[in-house]
Amino acid sequence: MARRHYTVAEVENLIPRLEGIFTQILQLRVGLRAIEQKLERAGVTVEQDEEGEDDLPAAPRAPQPPETPDIRHARAVFRGFYEALSDGLEQIRAIGGEVKDLDMGLVDFPGRRGAEDILLCWRLGEKRIEYWHPVDGGFANRRPLDERIPRTPSRLD
């Protein structure tokens, strides 16, 4: 399947949606951290999931405290927050974005600069797409848009 390339205008049209998703994601992360701290204070081990993206209550490896109603509730809330956060990340992937840094709210969208594949770079708080970087570059390689990057779809798109 061919990779979709976005124009600046197409990504800019997604910014309000991205802002809404990231607002929710950042709130969920605050909740996750609070529940994680509560579980750790109760002696419940919390570790990263298999992909290393976020923390999940671990399967018991060391002696764990008794599973009290409060601990069960905290685990259930944690799991709910985690699943909602994962859903938000999936929403971004579904619209074509790739989250590069969750804390910064950094998302890249595939684009073109002439014949070159590039990434159009958006950061939470930016109201427009103003930067791009090479596919093998990152945030540190962001460059201002230039005339070789299409702003709107061509008639052939």
N, C-alpha and C positions, 0 to 999 in steps of 0.2 A: 504494500500500500504506500502510495506516495505521501511524503511528509507535507503537511499543509504549511504554507507560508502566509504570515499575516502582514497587512499594511499597518502603518502608523494609525490611520483612522479606525481600522477594525479593532486594534487593541485599545485605543482611547475610548471607544464605545463600551468596552468591557470594564473600564475603571470604576464606575459606580458599583457594579456587581462585585468586583474585586475588593473594594473598600468595605462593603458589607460583610463579605466572607471573612476578611482579615480582622475586622472588628470583633466578630464572633470568635474566631480562632484565638485571638489574644486574650479575650475574656476567659475562654475555656482553659488556656494555659495557666492563667492566674489561679483558677479553681483547681486545676490538676496539682499545681505546686502546693497549694494549701492542704489538699487532701493527702498528698504524699508526705508532707511534714507531720500531719496528724497520725498517719499510719506508722511512720518512723518513730515518733514519740511513744507509740503503743508497742514498739518492738517488732513491728511487721516489716519484713524485708521487702524492699522495692528495688527493682533493677530494670535495665533497659530490655525492650523486646528484641526479637531476633534480628530485626532490621536496624536496630539502634536508633530509631527515630524518636521515641518517647518512652517514658517509664510506664511499666505495668507492674501490678503487685506480682511478686515472684512466686513460683511454686516453692513450697517450703524446702529449704536446704539445711537450715540450722533450726534448732528448737524455736518454735514460734509460740507466741502467747496464745492463751485460749481464744477461740473464735467467739468473741462476745457479740451481742447484737450491734453494739457501736462499731466494732471492726467490720462486721458483715455489711453494715450500712455504708461505711466509708469505702469499702471495696466496691460496692455496687455504684456509688456515686462516682468514684474514680473511673470505673469501667464506662459508665455513661458519658462522662466528660471526654474520655479518650476516644470513644466511638464517634461522638459528635465532632471532635477535632479531626479525626480521620476522614469523616464525611466531608468536612470543609475542604480539606486538601484534595480529596477526590473531585469535588466540584471544580476546583481550579484546574486540575488535570483534564477534566472533561471539556472545558472550554478552550483547551490548548496550551495552558500555561504550565510552567515547571517552576515550582517553588525552590528557590536557591538558598534562602535564608529566612527562616520563620521569624526570628527575633526582629530582623530589619524589615520584614514584610517585602521581601525581594522576589520578584517573579520575572522569568524570561519567556518570551514568545518567539518561535522561529520566524525569521523574516529573510528578505533578500536585499542585497546591496549590489546592484548590477547582477552578475552571475554568481556572486559569492553568497553562501549561506551565512547568516548572522543571527544574533539574538537581539530582539528588541527588549530593552530593560526597563522595568517599572519597579518603583519602590513606594511603599505605602506612604501617603502624604503628597505624592506627586500627582498633579491634576492633568498632566499631559505626558505623552511619550516624548522625551527629549534626548534619549541616549540609546546607544547600541554598543555591542561588543562582539568580537569574533567568537565563533562557536567554542574554540579552545581557550578563550579568555574568561574573565569573570568580572565582578564588580570593579576591581581595581583597574580594569582595562576599558571601562566605559568611555565612550567618545560621543560628542554631540552629533545629532543627526546631520546628514549632508544631502545634497541634491540627488545622490545615487540611490537613496532609500525611498521607495514609493510611499507617498502619503495616503493615497486612495487606490482602490482596486482599478486595474485597467479594464477596458471593455471586454478583453479576452478572458478575464478571470471568472 
